[in-house]
Amino acid sequence: MDYLTKANPNLEVHPIYDKTYQGKPFPSDGLKSGGSTRNDKYPKTETWSVWEEFNLENVRKLFDERLSATLQRDFDLQDFSQIHPYFYRISDEDSFQSFVIKYNQSVVLEALDKTAHELLRQEVVMVRGGQAKVLFYPKWNPDWGGRSHSRGTTNILPGETKSSRVFNSRTLMDNIQEEGGVEEPETDYLWPVRQLLAYCVDGHMRYGYIITNEELMVVRVGTRKPRDVNASQKELRKIIARNPFVEWQFIPWKHDNKNDVLTVNLALWVLHLLAANNGLLDWEYASLKEERLLNEPSLQPQLHYDETSRTPALQPESQQSVQPTTSFEESQSHADSQQNSRTYSSPEYDSGDIPLISQQPASQRSSESNTSQKSHQGRKRSAQHNPIGSRKNLRRK
């Protein structure tokens, strides 16, 4: 546990521009930022609540306290604290992100590598957003992602990097009302959360995070609408997009070298395990301390795609089969081939058309394949009968 609770290195802000900043006074923290990404299709976040149970005490109780037992074990872990001093010098969001890649991602990957297979019987990794796909709308490109063997190249844990000038807990808490609402749902400081919310909804994943040079915000996404037993997974995503309920908790960047505190690295490690274990969206969620390990494929909820209705749903247990545990790399080619066979539509949250994966019926794919193959064979025969004419045509072009 000491490995994940070690204090983050102190970052030094080193501005690389003049004393004026886009015609405005110099930023108080000296950290330049490109601002928030905005898209009118991002869902509005109108209902909030502090995720109070995301704390060290409940983390230790996860998975029948097996997580706590894992944290107490001694592992041979690589030390990543000795890095070049220039990584500590940040001047903007991009330079901070390079530090997170160099240090935090390395620490979390090392911890996952030693523990995830033992707990979940599969590999789980923290990756850059470009190394994973948002399931139902791969055009989204979060800064961060999580991957697991059972989900292939799907992003199971979207994350964003922001400057503390753009997003911080102080501004957020000052504007959230006691009943959980916000005064101005379309105000600037909510754009980062709306962006993350879009990734979670379109990825069908309940967990996400925003990391800044001051703190880590962990998020769980759901809805307060009553459960509709007849609703499909597609309809659930529509409801969450229109009526999202966001639970959040902030973990400060700076802390002492104590093992009795929830740290950024420890929280990221836990989030990846939670997302890989049972991270799909749902109507309601059990308490963290009641979270149980679903470390057999037959126990894990699976999304499958009905070619008749083209609506994803949870695969019945009777149709699930236990797959042998293989390496993370061996699962990628199969997962990629499934992703490439799907077509995608643009998200329209206002109309409720949350983007879903659609697949052509097998008969249609077979027909199109045969037509294409015959056309190719016809062109090939034509070129063989008239090779000189083919070259003449090429010269004329």
N, C-alpha and C positions, 0 to 999 in steps of 0.2 A: 504493500500500500504506500510505502514511502516513495516509491518510484512515481506514482501518479499524484502525490500530494506535495511534491517538491515545489518550492516557490518558483513562479515564472521569473525569468530574468528581467531586470529593469530596462525598459526601453528609453532611448534618448531621442528627443525630437530635434531634428536638424533641418530647419527650413532651407530651401535652396532657391528662394525667390526674394524679391525686394520687400521693403517694409510696407508696401501697399499690396492689397490682394483684390484684384478685379475692381479697383476703384473704391474698395471698402477698407475699414480699419483692419489691421493685422489680426488674424485669428488668435484668440486668447491662448489656445493650446499649441499654436504654431503648426498644426497638422493640416496640410492641404487636402482637399477632397474634391472628387468629381461630382458630388451630389448624389441624390437618390435616383434610381431607375424608376421611370413612371410609365404606366400602361393603363389605359382606361378599362382594360379587361380584367385587371386585378380585382378580386373580391374586396368588398368593403368590410372592415373589421369594426363592428359596432358593439360587440359584447365581449368583455374581458374579465379575467379573474387571475389573481396570483395563484400559481401552482404551488401551494404551500407544502404539499406532501413531498415535493422533490427536494429532499434534504438528506444529509448524511445518514441520519438514523434509519430512514426508510430504504435508502440505497443498500444498507447493510442487510436488510431483511428481504431483499429481492431474491426470487427463485428459492424460497424456503431456506434463506440465509446461506445458500451455497455461494452467492457472490461474496459475502463476507469471508467465508472460509477460503475462497480463492485469493482474496486480497491479503490474507494473513500468510500465505505461502511464500516461500523464497524461490525466486526465479533468477536465472542468469540473464540479466537485461542489459542492453547496450546503453551507455551514457551518451546523450546527445547535447549536453550542456556546454561542451567545449567547441564553440563555433566561432567563426571569424567576427571580430568586433564590429565590422560594418553592418552585419545583420541586425545589430541592436539599434542602429541609427535609422530612424524612420522619418520620412518627410511627407509621405502621402499614403493613401490607402494601398497602393500597389506595393510600396516598400514594406508596409506592415504585413501584407499578405505573404511576401517572400519570407519574412521571419516565421510566420505561422507554418509555412511549408517546411522550412528548415528545422524548426524545433518542435512545435506542438504536434504536427502531423506525424513526425518521426517517432515521438514518444508514444502517441496513441496507437500507431501501427505496431510498434514493438510489443506493447501490452496486449493488443488484440491477437497478435501472432502467437503469444504464449498461452492465452487463456480461452479464446473463442471456441476452438475446436473441442476443448475439454468440456466446456459448458453447453454449447449448442450443437456439437458434433458437425460443425461446418466452419469454413473459413469466413471471416468478416474483415473488411478492410475499409479504411478511411481514404478516399480518393478525391482528386480534383473533379469539378463538375463535368469537364469534358470527357472524363473516363467512365461516365455512367449516363443513362438515359432516363429522363422524366417519362414515366411509363406511357401515359396517354397523350402526351404532347412533347415529343423529343426536341422541338425547336426551342423550348425553354432551356436556358443554360445557367444553372446556379453556379456559384463560385465553388461549392463543395458538394460532395456526394458520399454515400456509403454504398458498399456492395457486399453481397453475401453469395455463397455457393448456390443456395436454393433459388435466388432471384436473378442469377446471371448478371447481365449488364444493367439491370434496372437500378435506378437511384432509390435506395431505401431511406436515405437521410439527407435531404437537401439542406444546404447551409449557405450563408452569405457573409461576406466580409465588408464591414463598414468602418468609416472613421467615426470617432466618438462625437465629432462636431455634427455629423449627420444624424446619428441615432445614439441615444443614451437613456438610461433608466430614469434620470431626473426629469427630463422633459416628458417622458411617457407617464410617469406616476403623477406629475403635476396636472395632467389633463384628463386622467381617468376619474370618473365620478364614483361616488361611494357604491352606487347600485351596479357598477360594472360597465356603464356606458361611457362614451366619449363625447366631448362637446362638439367637435368638428371631425366627422369621419373621413373627410377628404383633405385634412390638413397635411402639411409637408412631413411632419415627423412620423406619420403612420405609413408612408410609402414603403419603407423597408419591410415592415411586417406584412403589408398587403402583397408585396412581391413574394415573400416566403410562403404566404398562405396559398398563392396560386400554384407554387411548386408542389406543396403538400397535397392539394386537391387533385391536381392533374397527375400526380404520382401515386395517388391513393394511399398516402402514408400519413400517419398521425403526428410524427415527430419532426422537428426541424430546429435550426439554431441560427443566431446571428452573432458573430464574434467581432468585437471592436478592440481598440488598444486600451480600453478601460474595463471591459467586462464581457462575459458571455451570456447571451439570452437564450435559454432553452424554451422550446415551445411544444405544446401539445394541442392539436387541432381537433375540434369536434363540433357538435351542435347541441342545442338545448331543446330541439324539436322532439316531440314524443316518437318513440319507435313505431315504424310502420312495417309490420311483418311481411307485407306483400311487396314492399319496395325492393327494387333491384339495386345492385351496387352502383349502376349508373344514376339511378334516381337519388341514391344517398349522396353522391357527389354533388348533384344539382342542389340538393337541400343545404348541404354544408357551404357551398359557394354562395348561396343566397342568404343563409342564416348561420354564419360561422360563430363558433364560440372558441376563443383563444385563451388558453392557460399559459402563463409565463412565469419564469423565475430567473433572476439575475445572479450570476456568480462573478465576484470581482476578480480583476486580473491580478492585482497585488494581494499577497497574503504571506504569512510567515511559514517557515518550514515546520509545519505541524501536521501530524497525520489524523487530526480530529476535525478537519475542515473540508468542506466540499470545494474542490478546486476546478479550474477550467479543464485540465487534462483528465481528471477523474470523471467529470460530468460528460465530456465527449466520449470517453470509453464506455460509460454506462448507456448513453444514448444509442451508440452503435449496437450494443447487445440487445437493448430493448427493441430497436427497430428490426433487427434480424430475427428476433424471437417471435414477436407478434406485433408488428407495426402498422397493420392496415387500418384504414379509417373504419369507424363503427359508430353506432348511435350513442353508446355510453361505454365508459371504461371502468375497469375494476381499480381498486386502490393499488398503489405501487407495491405495498407490502404483501398484497395478495397475488401478485404476478407470479405465474408458474412457468417453469421451463417447458417449452414445446420442442424438445430436442430430437423428436422422431418425425420424419417427413409425414407420416400418417396422422400426426396430431396437428400439424401446421395448417392454417387456413390458406387455401390456394385460389388464385384467380384463374379461371379458365374462360374460353371464349366460345360461345355457342354460335356456330356458323349460320344457324337459322335465324335466331333473334338478334345476333350480333351484340348481345348484351353480356358483359362480364358478370359472373356470379361466383359465389364461393362453391368450390367443387365439393359434392357430397363425399362423406368419408368412405362410402362404399366404392367410389370410383377412384380413390386415392391409392397409390401404391408406394411402398417403401423403396426408395432408391438407394443403391449403395453409395456410401460416402466416397467421393473422389476429390481430386485436387481442384483448387479454384480455377486453374487454367484450363482443365479438361472440360469444364462446363461452359466456357465462353463461346466456342464455335457454335454449339447447339443453340445457346441463348441468342447469339447474334443472328443466326439464320431465322429464328422465330421473329425477331424484331424486324428484319428486312422484308418479311413476307406481309407486313401489315401496312395499311395506308392510314393517314392521319388527316384530321380536319382541324380548322382553326378554332380556338376557344371563343365562345360567345356567352359570357357569363350573364349578361343582361337578359338574354332570351332563354337562358337555362341550358343551352346545348353544350354541356361540358364535353371536351374532346374525348372520344373513345376510340380504341383500336377496332378497326373493322377488317374482316378477312373475306376474300372472295370465296364463294363455294368451290369445293374441290372440282366439281364438274366444269365450272366456268374456267378455272385455272387450267384444267386439262385441255379444254377446247382452244383457249388462247395459245397455249404452248404448242399444240399441234399445228394451228394455223401459222404461227411464227416459224415453226420448223419447216413446214412445206414451202413457205415463201423464201426462206433462206436456201433450200435445196434447189428451187426454181432458178434463183439468181446464180447459183453456183454452176448449174448445167448450161445456162445461157453464156456465161463467161468461158466455159470450156469449149462450146461450139464456135465461138467467135472471139478468140483471144486477142487478135489484132485490132478488131473493132473496139474492144474494151480499152486497149491502150490509146487508140485514137481519141476516144471520149475523154480519157484522162488528160491528154495533151490539150484538147480544146478547153477544158476547165482551167 
